[in-house]
C-alpha cells in the first residue's frame, strides 16, 4: 500500500479560520441560516445548492458549518471524499444501515462486534424494518462468501474486533462484497490512524468519536465517512437517514473534538507503545495476553500488511482470566488497591479503562454467541492509558497479577 500519513492529510484539510481570523474555526451556533436572495431558498430545498455549491446552509439538522468542517477533517484523515458527524457512534451506524438497506434486505455481519451494534443487527432492525442478518466469522472467507444472497446490501465489520482484537482482512472482504454488488462498511473506532480502510477498499467508515478521537471520555459523538454522493444521500430532504432521523451533532461538540485532532497522532502512538510493552512483558511471563502487536497473535502479519506503520498496533489488549469471578477480583485490585485504572466501559481515555466484556459491552450476545465469537467469561479488556510512567503502571499491574496467583515480573 502506498504511504499515507493520515495526520498530514488531516492537517492539510484544516483550513477553516475563525470569523475574525482566529487560528481556530468559529463555533456556528445558529440553527437556521439567512439567504440574501429569495430564489436561493428553493434551490437549497431542491438540492441544487449546498455547502459545496454556493456556500449555502439551510438548517442545523441538515448541515452546520462547524460540524461540516469537522467531517471534512475526519474524511481527510481516512482518505475519504466526504464525511459528516453525528450525535453518537450508534447514530452513525444506524444511519448508514438504514440508508443502504430497505425493508427485507439482507446483511452479512461479523460475529464479533460491539454489543450495541450486535443488538441493532440481531434484534432491532429485524423487528422494526425486516432487515435480515447473517453473522459470520469474517476471518473465514468461504463462510463470508457463502453467506451472501441476491438481497445482500452490505457487509459490516470492525477493523479490529471488539473485544477479541481479531483483525479483518479488509482488502479481501472488500473484494467479496463488491463481487456480490454489496458495500463494505467498517467500524474503525479501535484503530484510528492505525488503519485506513477506505484505502484498502472499504466503501463506508463509521467511528464512535467518543473513544480515541475525543480522548477524554467527555463527549459522545460519531462520524460517517465515504464518498461524497453517499454523504449527500444521507442528507437528502426526502430520503436521507441523517436528515430525517436527526442524529445531529451539536456544533460545540464538533468544535471541541476538532481541537483534539492535531494531537491524536501523539496519543495513539503512546497508547500503542504502552499496550505493546505491557503485552510483551505479560507474554514473556507466560500469561494469557491477547494483543495483535505480538508476533504470535494469529493476525499479526495481516495487521502489519494493512497498517500505517507510524501509529503502532493499537491501545487495547486483553487478558483471559478464564472465569468472571477471577476477572472481577483482578480489576477490583487494580482499581481499588493499586490505582492502576478504572473499571468502566468505553475506551480511548487518558486513564486505563477495564471491563469484563462478556458481562458488560458484549452482554447483548447470548452465551452461545459469545462462545462462538471467542469471548471468554473471564476476558478482561484494557484500554491502556497515558498517565503515570510506564514502569509505575507495570509495577501496579504485576502486584495485582500476583494477588490473583498469576506470574508477576
C-alpha positions in Angstrom: 0.0 0.0 0.0 1.3 3.5 -0.9 2.5 5.6 2.0 -0.3 7.6 3.5 0.0 9.8 6.6 -3.5 10.4 8.0 -2.3 13.2 10.3 -0.7 15.1 7.4 -3.8 14.6 5.3 -6.0 15.9 8.1 -3.7 18.9 8.7 -3.9 19.9 5.1 -7.7 19.8 5.4 -7.8 22.0 8.4 -8.3 25.3 6.6 -11.3 26.8 8.5 -10.3 30.0 10.3 -12.3 31.8 12.9 -14.7 34.5 11.9 -12.3 37.3 12.9 -9.1 35.5 11.7 -8.6 33.2 14.7 -6.4 30.2 14.3 -9.3 28.0 15.4 -12.5 27.8 13.5 -15.6 29.6 14.9 -18.5 27.8 16.5 -21.6 28.4 14.4 -24.4 28.2 16.9 -27.2 29.2 14.5 -29.9 26.7 13.8 -31.1 28.4 10.7 -29.3 30.5 8.0 -30.0 33.6 6.0 -30.2 33.7 2.2 -29.7 37.0 0.5 -32.0 36.3 -2.4 -35.3 34.7 -2.2 -34.8 32.4 -5.2 -31.9 30.7 -3.5 -34.0 29.0 -0.8 -36.0 26.8 -3.2 -32.7 25.8 -4.8 -31.4 24.6 -1.4 -34.5 22.6 -0.8 -34.3 21.0 -4.2 -30.6 20.0 -3.6 -29.1 22.3 -6.2 -27.3 24.5 -3.6 -25.3 23.4 -0.6 -22.1 23.9 1.4 -20.0 22.9 -1.7 -22.2 24.6 -4.3 -22.7 28.2 -3.5 -21.8 28.2 0.2 -25.5 27.9 1.2 -26.6 26.3 4.5 -30.2 25.5 5.3 -30.8 24.3 8.8 -28.8 22.9 11.7 -30.1 19.4 11.3 -29.1 19.4 7.7 -25.6 21.0 7.6 -23.9 23.1 10.2 -20.7 24.8 9.3 -18.7 23.7 12.4 -19.9 20.1 12.2 -19.3 20.1 8.4 -15.7 21.3 8.9 -15.0 18.5 11.4 -16.4 16.0 9.0 -14.1 17.4 6.3 -11.1 16.9 8.6 -12.1 13.4 9.5 -12.7 12.4 5.9 -9.2 13.6 5.0 -7.8 11.5 7.9 -9.4 8.4 6.5 -8.7 9.1 2.8 -12.4 9.5 2.1 -14.1 12.0 -0.1 -16.5 13.4 2.4 -17.9 12.9 5.9 -20.4 14.1 8.4 -20.6 13.8 12.2 -23.5 12.5 14.3 -24.6 12.7 17.9 -23.2 9.2 18.6 -21.4 6.2 17.1 -24.6 4.2 17.1 -26.4 7.1 15.4 -23.8 6.9 12.6 -24.1 3.1 12.2 -27.9 3.1 12.2 -28.0 5.9 9.6 -25.6 4.1 7.3 -27.5 0.8 7.5 -31.0 2.3 7.0 -29.6 4.4 4.1 -28.1 1.3 2.3 -30.9 -1.1 3.1 -34.6 -1.3 2.5 -37.3 -3.5 4.1 -36.5 -7.1 3.7 -32.9 -6.7 2.6 -30.1 -8.9 3.8 -26.8 -8.0 5.5 -23.7 -10.0 6.4 -22.3 -9.1 9.8 -19.2 -10.1 11.6 -20.0 -12.4 14.5 -17.6 -10.4 16.8 -18.7 -6.8 17.2 -19.6 -4.3 19.9 -22.7 -5.4 21.8 -24.8 -2.4 20.9 -24.0 -3.0 17.2 -24.9 -6.6 17.6 -28.3 -5.8 19.2 -29.0 -3.3 16.4 -28.5 -6.0 13.7 -29.7 -9.0 15.7 -32.8 -7.6 17.4 -33.8 -4.1 16.5 -33.5 -4.0 12.7 -35.2 -7.3 12.0 -38.1 -6.4 14.3 -38.5 -2.8 13.1 -37.6 -3.0 9.4 -37.3 -6.6 8.3 -33.6 -6.4 7.6 -32.2 -9.9 7.8 -28.7 -10.5 9.2 -26.4 -13.4 9.0 -23.5 -13.4 11.4 -20.2 -15.0 10.2 -16.6 -15.3 11.2 -15.1 -12.7 8.8 -11.7 -14.4 9.1 -13.2 -17.3 7.2 -13.6 -16.1 3.6 -15.5 -19.2 2.5 -18.1 -18.6 5.2 -18.4 -14.9 4.2 -18.8 -15.9 0.6 -21.5 -18.5 1.4 -23.5 -16.0 3.5 -24.2 -13.6 0.6 -27.5 -13.8 -1.2 -29.1 -11.8 -4.1 -30.6 -9.5 -1.4 -27.4 -8.7 0.4 -26.7 -5.0 0.5 -23.7 -4.7 2.9 -21.0 -6.5 4.7 -20.5 -4.9 8.2 -17.2 -5.5 10.1 -15.0 -4.0 12.7 -11.4 -3.4 11.5 -10.2 -4.7 14.9 -12.9 -6.6 16.7 -14.4 -5.6 20.0 -13.3 -7.2 22.3 -11.3 -10.1 20.9 -8.9 -7.9 18.8 -9.3 -10.1 15.8 -8.1 -8.3 12.7 -10.2 -8.2 9.5 -8.6 -8.7 6.1 -10.2 -5.6 4.7 -8.9 -6.0 1.1 -10.2 -9.5 0.7 -13.6 -8.7 2.4 -14.0 -5.6 0.1 -13.4 -7.8 -2.9 -16.0 -10.3 -1.8 -18.6 -7.6 -1.0 -18.1 -5.8 -4.3 -18.2 -9.0 -6.4 -21.7 -9.5 -4.9 -22.8 -5.9 -5.5 -22.7 -5.0 -1.8 -20.8 -2.4 0.1 -18.2 -2.9 2.8 -18.9 -0.9 6.0 -16.1 -0.8 8.5 -16.2 0.4 12.1 -12.7 1.8 12.7 -13.2 3.0 16.2 -10.5 0.8 17.7 -7.9 1.8 15.1 -8.0 5.5 14.0 -4.8 6.4 12.2 -3.5 2.8 12.6 -5.7 1.5 9.7 -7.2 3.4 6.7 -10.0 1.1 5.5 -11.0 3.3 2.6 -7.6 2.9 1.0 -7.9 -0.9 1.5 -11.2 -1.0 -0.5 -13.9 -0.2 2.1 -16.9 1.9 1.0 -18.0 3.5 4.3 -16.3 4.0 7.6 -18.0 4.7 10.9 -16.5 5.9 14.1 -17.5 6.4 17.6 -15.7 9.7 18.2 -16.4 9.2 21.9 -13.4 6.9 22.1 -9.8 7.6 21.0 -10.6 10.5 18.7 -12.1 12.5 21.6 -9.7 11.0 24.1 -11.2 12.4 27.3 -14.5 10.4 27.8 -16.4 13.7 28.0 -18.1 13.9 24.5 -20.4 11.4 22.8 -20.2 11.6 19.0 -20.0 9.6 15.8 -18.9 10.0 12.2 -19.8 8.6 8.7 -17.0 8.8 6.1 -17.2 7.8 2.5 -18.0 9.0 -1.0 -19.4 12.5 -1.5 -22.5 11.0 -3.2 -23.3 8.8 -0.2 -23.0 11.7 2.3 -25.3 13.7 0.1 -27.8 10.8 0.1 -27.7 10.7 3.9 -28.6 14.4 3.9 -31.3 14.3 1.3 -34.5 16.1 2.4 -36.8 13.2 1.2 -34.8 10.0 1.9 -31.8 11.0 3.9 -31.3 8.9 7.1 -29.3 11.6 8.8 -31.5 14.4 7.7 -34.8 12.7 8.6 -33.9 10.7 11.7 -31.9 13.6 13.1 -28.9 12.2 15.0 -27.4 15.7 14.8 -24.0 16.6 16.4 -24.0 19.8 18.4 -21.6 22.4 17.0 -20.0 23.0 20.4 -19.1 19.3 20.5 -17.7 19.4 17.0 -15.5 22.4 17.9 -14.2 20.6 21.0 -13.3 17.5 19.0 -11.6 19.5 16.3 -9.2 20.9 18.8 -8.1 17.3 19.8 -7.4 16.1 16.3 -3.9 17.7 16.0 -2.6 15.6 18.9 -4.4 12.4 18.0 -1.3 11.0 16.5 0.8 11.6 19.6 -1.9 10.0 21.8 -2.3 6.9 19.5 1.5 6.3 19.4 1.7 6.4 23.2 -1.4 4.3 23.8 0.2 1.8 21.4 3.7 2.0 22.9 2.4 1.2 26.4 0.0 -1.5 25.3 2.8 -3.3 23.3 5.2 -3.0 26.3 2.6 -4.5 28.7 1.7 -7.2 26.2 5.3 -8.2 25.6 6.1 -8.4 29.3 3.0 -10.4 30.1 3.7 -12.7 27.2 7.2 -13.3 28.5 5.7 -14.3 31.8 3.5 -16.9 30.1 0.3 -15.0 30.8 -2.8 -15.4 28.5 -2.5 -12.0 26.9 -4.1 -11.1 23.6 -2.6 -8.2 21.5 -2.2 -8.0 17.7 1.2 -6.4 18.1 2.6 -9.7 19.4 4.3 -11.9 16.7 2.4 -15.0 17.9 -1.0 -13.3 17.5 -2.8 -15.1 14.6 -3.4 -11.8 12.8 -0.1 -10.1 13.4 1.2 -10.5 9.9 -2.2 -9.4 8.5 -2.2 -6.2 10.6 1.4 -5.5 9.6 0.4 -5.7 5.9 -2.5 -3.3 6.4 -1.4 -0.7 9.0 0.1 2.7 8.7 3.4 1.9 10.4 3.9 5.1 12.4 1.0 4.5 14.8 1.8 1.2 16.5 -0.6 -1.7 16.9 -3.4 0.0 18.9 -4.1 0.9 22.5 -6.2 -2.2 23.6 -5.2 -5.5 24.9 -7.0 -8.4 26.6 -6.0 -10.9 29.3 -8.1 -14.0 29.6 -8.5 -15.0 33.3 -11.0 -17.8 32.4 -13.7 -17.0 34.9 -15.8 -13.9 35.6 -15.0 -14.1 39.4 -11.3 -14.1 38.8 -11.6 -11.3 36.3 -13.6 -9.1 38.6 -11.2 -9.7 41.5 -8.3 -8.7 39.3 -10.0 -5.5 38.2 -11.0 -4.5 41.7 -7.5 -5.0 42.9 -6.1 -2.9 40.0 -8.6 0.0 40.7 -9.1 -0.1 44.5 -5.8 -1.2 45.9 -3.2 -0.2 43.3 -4.7 2.8 41.4 -3.8 1.3 38.0 -7.0 2.4 36.2 -10.8 2.4 36.4 -13.4 -0.3 36.0 -15.5 1.4 33.3 -16.8 0.7 29.8 -15.6 2.7 26.8 -12.1 3.2 25.7 -9.5 5.7 24.5 -9.5 7.6 27.8 -6.2 9.0 29.2 -6.6 6.7 32.1 -6.7 2.9 31.7 -10.2 1.6 31.5 -11.0 -2.1 32.3 -14.1 -4.2 31.8 -15.1 -7.8 31.7 -16.5 -7.8 28.2 -18.9 -10.8 28.5 -20.7 -9.2 31.4 -20.7 -5.6 30.0 -20.1 -4.4 26.5 -20.7 -7.8 24.9 -23.6 -8.8 27.2 -26.1 -8.4 24.4 -24.7 -11.5 22.9 -26.1 -14.8 24.2 -23.7 -17.2 25.9 -23.6 -19.3 22.8 -22.8 -16.3 20.6 -20.1 -15.2 23.0 -18.5 -18.6 22.9 -18.7 -18.6 19.1 -17.1 -15.2 19.0 -14.3 -16.3 21.3 -15.3 -14.1 24.3 -14.4 -16.0 27.4 -16.3 -15.3 30.7 -13.1 -14.1 32.2 -11.9 -11.9 29.3 -10.7 -8.5 30.6 -10.4 -5.8 28.0 -8.0 -3.0 28.8 -7.8 0.3 27.1 -4.3 1.3 28.1 -4.0 4.9 29.3 -1.3 7.6 29.2 -1.0 8.7 32.8 1.8 7.8 35.2 5.0 6.3 34.0 5.1 3.0 32.2 7.2 1.4 34.9 4.9 2.7 37.7 1.9 1.2 35.9 3.7 -2.0 35.2 4.6 -2.4 38.9 0.9 -1.9 39.8 -0.2 -4.5 37.2 2.4 -7.0 38.5 1.2 -6.6 42.0 -2.4 -7.4 41.1 -1.3 -10.3 38.9 0.5 -11.8 42.0 -2.5 -11.3 44.2 -4.7 -13.5 41.9 -2.0 -16.1 41.7 -0.5 -15.4 38.3 3.1 -15.0 37.4 4.3 -11.4 38.0 7.6 -9.8 37.0 
